[in-house]
């Protein structure tokens, strides 16, 4: 989910695109970036940027936006001059600009216990999984 949108997200549609292990189970790791041109719109809610429907702007509950009944498609971005891009916290969030990097994802081996780290730049790390190989 791309916050503060109400239904933008990233996915590549191919669970084997970024392999973490080879066919023999050997750890490969991964290091790749996700560009703004890859952000998708779930089509579940109208992208109106009304504060009551937008994270960080007053949304108190999930699913408060008006249903769009749409289909997944490439996101067109936030509304130019709208609530999100006009807010100083998100003034540089126009992910539709050419080459805009939404995330960098790295999966690295940790020899101390097989734990790996998921990194979203700039600088945030969250442990997301323990990979164990039994051959």
Secondary structure, DSSP 8 states (H G I E B T S, - for coil): --TTSSSEEE--S-TTSS-SB-TT--B--EEEEEEGGGEEE-SSB-----GGGSTTTT--SSS-S-B-----EE---S-TTSHHHHSGGGTT--TTSTT-EEEEEEE---TTTSEEEEEETTTEEEEEEE-----
